[in-house]
Amino acid sequence: MQTSFTKTTKGEQQIAKNSIFKIHLASKKVKKNKGRLAKIKLTEHGDFLEIPKKAVLLLVEILENMAEGKSFTLVPANAEIGTQQAAELLNMSRPHLVKLLEEGAIPFKKVGTHRRIEFKHLDKYRRKSEENKNNKLDFLTKQAQELDLGY
């Protein structure tokens, strides 16, 4: 599978908003179902399509993002990406990312002279950084409340 990056248009955003309620109801039923499959009826043909339950849950996430007008990227967990793409995903400069790689903060491999990073390692680093940031913000908030700074 290749990565897919598309901007959500206003028309797509509206369609997603219109279908979000129905997909949420359907996903709740799918979650309760003991099986691993979900059936989707294609109204144009009257055919049923069987898909994995996980695909339905992913569809919910896609529609939620589209309804909010967000663009999104689908990347297989085992995909390897270059430093420029990785830096963009982490919202940092490429030189800073390279510094993190060389310090061992994120595992990578070299292919010739190019550094390649598995998406799963990048995502793990992003989650850990986000958690660290949230912990620090919680600490600062608690401290501001204890000091009665008016926050």
C-alpha positions in Angstrom: 0.0 0.0 0.0 1.3 3.4 -0.8 0.8 6.5 1.4 -2.1 8.7 0.4 -2.3 12.4 1.2 -5.3 14.4 0.0 -6.9 17.7 1.0 -10.5 17.5 2.0 -12.7 19.7 -0.1 -15.7 21.7 1.2 -18.0 19.3 -0.7 -16.4 16.2 0.8 -16.5 17.9 4.3 -20.3 18.4 3.9 -20.9 14.8 2.7 -18.9 13.5 5.7 -20.9 15.7 8.1 -24.1 14.3 6.7 -23.0 10.7 7.1 -21.2 10.9 10.4 -24.3 10.2 12.6 -25.2 7.1 10.6 -21.7 5.7 10.6 -21.4 6.2 14.4 -24.6 4.2 14.9 -23.4 1.5 12.5 -20.0 1.3 14.2 -21.6 0.8 17.6 -23.5 -2.2 16.2 -20.3 -3.5 14.6 -18.4 -3.3 17.8 -21.1 -5.3 19.7 -21.0 -8.0 16.9 -19.0 -11.0 18.0 -17.7 -11.8 14.5 -14.7 -10.3 12.8 -16.7 -9.1 9.7 -19.1 -6.4 8.9 -21.5 -6.4 6.0 -22.1 -3.2 4.0 -24.9 -3.0 1.5 -24.1 -1.3 -1.8 -27.4 0.4 -2.7 -26.4 0.9 -6.4 -26.2 -2.9 -7.0 -28.0 -4.3 -3.9 -24.8 -6.4 -3.2 -23.3 -6.9 0.2 -19.7 -6.4 0.8 -18.0 -8.1 3.8 -15.1 -6.2 5.3 -13.1 -6.5 8.6 -14.5 -4.8 11.6 -11.3 -2.8 11.9 -12.0 -1.3 8.4 -15.3 0.0 9.6 -13.7 1.7 12.6 -11.0 3.2 10.4 -13.8 4.5 8.1 -15.3 6.2 11.1 -12.0 8.0 11.9 -11.6 9.0 8.2 -15.1 10.5 8.1 -14.6 12.3 11.4 -11.5 14.0 10.1 -13.2 14.8 6.8 -16.2 16.3 8.6 -13.8 18.6 10.5 -12.2 19.6 7.2 -8.9 18.0 8.2 -6.5 16.5 5.6 -5.1 13.1 6.5 -2.6 10.6 5.5 -2.9 6.8 5.5 0.5 5.2 6.1 1.1 1.5 6.6 2.7 0.8 10.0 5.7 -0.9 8.5 6.3 1.9 5.9 9.7 3.5 5.8 9.9 7.2 5.2 12.7 9.7 4.6 13.9 12.4 7.0 12.0 15.2 5.2 8.7 13.4 5.4 9.3 12.4 9.0 10.2 16.0 10.0 7.0 17.2 8.4 5.0 14.6 10.3 6.6 15.6 13.6 6.3 19.3 12.7 10.0 20.0 13.1 13.0 20.9 11.0 14.8 18.2 9.2 18.2 19.1 10.8 16.5 18.8 14.3 15.1 15.3 13.3 18.5 14.2 12.1 20.0 15.3 15.4 17.4 13.2 17.2 18.2 10.2 15.0 21.9 10.4 15.6 21.3 10.7 19.4 19.3 7.5 19.2 15.9 9.0 20.2 14.3 7.4 17.1 15.6 4.1 15.5 16.5 4.3 11.8 18.5 2.6 9.2 20.7 3.8 6.4 20.2 2.9 2.8 23.3 4.2 1.1 23.6 7.7 2.4 19.9 8.1 3.1 18.3 7.6 6.5 15.0 5.6 6.5 12.7 5.6 9.5 9.9 3.0 10.1 6.6 4.8 10.6 5.9 2.8 13.8 9.1 4.2 15.4 8.1 7.7 14.4 4.6 7.3 15.7 6.0 5.9 19.0 8.3 8.9 19.4 5.4 11.3 18.6 3.1 9.7 21.2 5.8 9.7 23.8 6.6 13.4 23.1 2.9 14.3 23.3 2.5 12.4 26.6 5.6 14.2 28.0 4.3 17.6 26.8 0.9 16.9 28.4 2.5 15.9 31.7 4.5 19.1 31.8 1.4 21.2 31.0 -0.6 19.4 33.8 2.2 20.1 36.2 2.3 23.8 35.3 -1.5 24.1 35.5 -1.5 22.5 39.0 1.3 24.7 40.1 -0.5 27.9 38.8 -3.6 26.8 40.7 -1.7 26.2 43.9 -0.1 29.6 43.6 -3.5 31.1 42.9 -2.3 32.9 39.7 -5.8 33.3 38.4 -5.8 30.5 35.8 
